[in-house]
Amino acid sequence: MTSAHVGPEVGVERVVTQRDVATAEVAAAEVVAERGIVAERDARILLARLAEPGDEIVQRELSVVGYEGLAQDVLGPQRSAAAKRLGPRLERVRGDGGLPNDDAIAARLDARIITPADSEWPAGLADLEHPPHCLWVRGPVRLDVVCRRSVAIVGARAATAYGVDRASEIASGLASRGFAVLSGAAFGIDGAAHRGALAVQGITVAVLACGIDRPYPQAHTALIQEIGRGGAVVTELPPGAAPYRGRFLLRNRLLAAMSGGVVVVEAAMRSGSLQTAGRAAAIGRPVGALPGPVTSMASGGCHQAIRDQLAVLVTDAAEVADLVGDYGRDVAEPARGPEAVGDRLPPEQRALWEVLPVRHPATAAELAERAVLAHTTAFAALASLELRGLAERTGDLWHRPRAS
């Protein structure tokens, strides 16, 4: 059986036999073996270098041939649309010295590469339609462990003093309760959330939209390094990758999936933080939003998310823990106003306290009638109030102490 193919010279037909195809496949296999792409893990790392996160063409091909099959096609005959799409980037990555040794590069950066086959892989990433091919991680904590009890705090880069204060306070409160705080290391709310967790020696995780060797923003280099010393710095992009705008939007899906829930602290009506909240809601994560002044444009997106029932209104760490945490363990106490003096009294004493005058003293009999109590009960209650310092007697007349 043969098939025709138009060769490089116009009008010249070249016959390609099955033997030619087999020879090409053997050559491709030799290239694969030479480059070390012999397992799914290696294929994942290669494709993470070549493909943009969530590339639809690549994802469709992966669903058909899998990671090893696509890696062989990329390194060999490049027959599929996905392989052809990745070919030019392969040539740039390969250069004169062959494909980079990513494990060695990660080791030099004091980092590690994990894939779904590793026990450290965060289970929540399986909820994504297009999970990352692999993750570069730097830091001493295990991602699978810290992500089980975690909250992503996101919000405006151009945050107000109110937003920065609230984000820091909520993050420190959550960290003190044993939650890991996830955020994107950006200016504004992200930085405040990381610093709030660090202030109480809590665990915080920075999810980057660039290579692990390129702290971004550069002004947060020291902060990101501090996060990496006690928590973790994570990215799905290979070393050297630049922080393009589209990569930030894709990074947001990792924050949503890796965490147990998302809290938005200040977000304008058109905010990437609301996209994170939407992604979280779409995969079943609880979403909270902090209200701000109704006149603040910086909180307009939070208010709309609450109004649209995309998010639950939260005001502090206890309410966030109640929203995201474990049943029975993280229940927030119901909010109450200041306790009145009478709230602490037995029923008879409370009844008398409420009718006890301040300016116009009354007899015990008059007070008993007002409180609808028997005279003996009223006398006993008044004596108890007097012992508590809540009633004073002048002759036969009773009144409240002036200080009360």
Summary of the structure (lengths in Angstrom):
residues: 404
radius of gyration: 32.5
end to end distance: 103.9
largest distance: 125.8
contacts: 1350
relative contact order: 0.08
helix: 50%
strand: 13%
